[in-house]
């Protein structure tokens, strides 16, 4: 009912906005809700603001702190419920579809056509940005989730190389333990467990199986022998972790690698922000490689700005300008250098980026062609939030409960994928 | 009384009218606000729990479907069982510890004020602080286990916080540490309220000290026990911040409580319907404790 009521409320909010617009000099502000609040991110957001202002539009900042964006989403929901959503908001993955289904998003087809987004963006990512065939959101960056980070000094002391298969990871881990270090730094939080699980599924069972099971939620794949095998490998990784991990934040785990207490960490490339902040250089002071066994896969986590429907023409043109600027090289470079990710458009000059980002981009292009580019389940790119939550529950419970067998966990994954939908 | 003696006062004067209506007028806004924001929203939550609401509230009614889903949800049962364990142990241990501390402090010892403050101070901390401090103390690589091992007891183990079967008891430890001083203060006030002459009389009759406490003092403290149980059970049911700070619900979701379950599902996982259903069941739990309390309070007032 409240959703049915929205249009009328929106009209009244709009008339208020029009009245305000009539008296204000900035006839066309865009209000942007985001959670890019950490130092580097905030600076990058500021670049966007300056670009927008240079074109004569106003930027009304609506930053809501909180890393995972949960607080920001709560604020966004209450704004949308009251019929007064911001003009643009940081919304990602399948959530874009949910907002689209509510009929709240405006289309960006005009600017997409002018700028040739269809050629610029890989198909998998463009799909996520579209609702009902129309562009409703613009991607800001591409994070890769299936990374393995390592401390070269620890590896050298233990006499091991960067592993390329999961078996190598296990044997390298043993050597590192004997040398007196923690082999694999990890934080026992559900999303981190799921991040590692995702990399293990990709590394041990390949891209096609990952897509069937964790993206398409095929019950046969979720309950298969292959899944049982992946789950067993996943639990074996526990042997490489230390017992202080429950509840540890991911950046503390990254810090264990930086300080040389731990050898490896399986984490997305936002971890690079920590290495950079510690003054380390990629390829020398720390190493990066695709998670063992998954070099032909690229599980992506894309931040995007979705545009809410507005009917005022000035506001609309401001939105279109914002969407265009987000994909322009200036912002893409500034923003992605700060985030540790790579640009959402693969055609940029990468000279300012480090070797890990260069490898990420090369893999991104390659996997986009070969079909190894897949949305990340653990970061809300593949499935709806309720399904994702149900999968998290199974994965984290299995990982922590010594008495649960892999077969039981696979069965529960099947029912999690079904029970979550209503 | 004035009504019957002087009919003059019956005539409605402005000041009389004001006197009669002023309290109601002053109270009206707060009553209206509470009715709307507390009871209104309770009702709204109930309505939402009957719908299929996901990311935003919708009014597509599905009957008690969300409650059925809740009953089929493993994690809800873990959360409910945890609440039983946590609630029962927390209330019981707090009561026993609080009573023992109060009795010991009541022995006319020196520096009682200072000691009382020491025990009462944890209550002044927020559960977040308690949670973080205990998280460090209980961490096997930082806290108590590491310390005892560094003393040379290499085989010492105290890793409950990382053991899914034991982690719920770490919540009990932290919560008891925080709240038992408060229960002690309640008991101490109760003990001070007991007439000395009753105890003297019992002593004259030759009752032993233990017998005096058990048969004379404790029955006098029954109302204190009752209030303490009420307050502690509320703290237990509403526990949220302690879990978030101490264990984050982990390992896995081994220390989830209904409050954290509700928050996660309603706000992080876009399942407002399911979250509302769990909130209604929590309300049911609170009412199950509150109604007998109100009932006995009202009944005793009638008798008194």
Contacts between the chains, C-beta under 8 A, distances in Angstrom:
chain1	res1	chain2	res2	distance
A	1	B	58	8.0
A	1	B	59	4.4
A	2	B	56	7.6
A	2	B	57	5.9
A	2	B	58	7.8
A	2	B	59	7.5
A	3	B	56	6.7
A	3	B	58	6.1
A	70	B	267	6.6
A	70	B	268	5.4
A	73	B	267	8.0
A	74	B	267	5.7
A	77	B	55	6.9
A	77	B	56	5.9
A	80	B	56	6.8
A	81	B	56	6.2
A	81	B	57	7.2
A	95	B	55	7.6
A	95	B	270	7.9
A	98	B	54	7.6
A	98	B	55	5.3
A	98	B	270	7.4
A	99	B	55	8.0
A	102	B	56	6.8
A	188	B	162	7.7
A	188	B	250	5.6
A	188	B	251	5.7
A	189	B	248	6.3
A	189	B	250	6.8
A	190	B	250	7.5
A	190	B	252	7.6
A	190	B	253	7.4
A	242	B	141	6.9
A	243	B	140	5.4
A	243	B	141	6.9
A	243	B	159	6.3
A	243	B	162	5.5
A	244	B	139	5.6
A	244	B	140	5.9
A	244	B	141	3.7
A	244	B	142	7.0
A	244	B	162	7.3
A	245	B	162	7.5
A	246	B	161	6.5
A	246	B	162	4.7
A	246	B	167	7.8
A	246	B	247	7.2
A	246	B	250	5.1
A	246	B	251	4.5
A	247	B	135	6.8
A	247	B	161	7.9
A	247	B	247	6.0
A	247	B	248	4.7
A	247	B	250	5.5
A	247	B	251	8.0
A	384	B	270	7.2
A	385	B	55	7.5
A	385	B	268	7.4
A	385	B	269	5.0
A	385	B	270	4.2
A	385	B	271	7.9
A	386	B	54	6.7
A	386	B	269	5.3
A	386	B	270	5.7
A	386	B	271	5.0
A	388	B	269	7.5
A	389	B	264	7.2
A	389	B	265	7.2
A	389	B	268	7.2
A	389	B	269	3.8
A	389	B	271	7.5
A	393	B	74	7.5
A	393	B	75	5.4
A	393	B	253	6.1
A	396	B	250	7.4
A	396	B	251	7.9
A	396	B	252	4.5
A	396	B	253	6.6
A	397	B	74	7.9
A	397	B	252	4.3
A	397	B	253	6.2
A	397	B	254	7.9
A	398	B	252	7.9
A	399	B	252	6.7
A	400	B	164	5.0
A	400	B	250	7.1
A	400	B	251	4.0
A	400	B	252	3.6
A	400	B	254	6.7
A	401	B	164	5.5
A	401	B	252	6.2
A	401	B	254	7.8
A	412	B	74	7.7
A	419	B	69	7.0
A	419	B	72	6.8
A	419	B	73	7.7
A	422	B	52	5.2
A	422	B	54	7.4
A	422	B	62	7.3
A	422	B	65	7.2
A	422	B	69	7.3
A	422	B	273	7.3
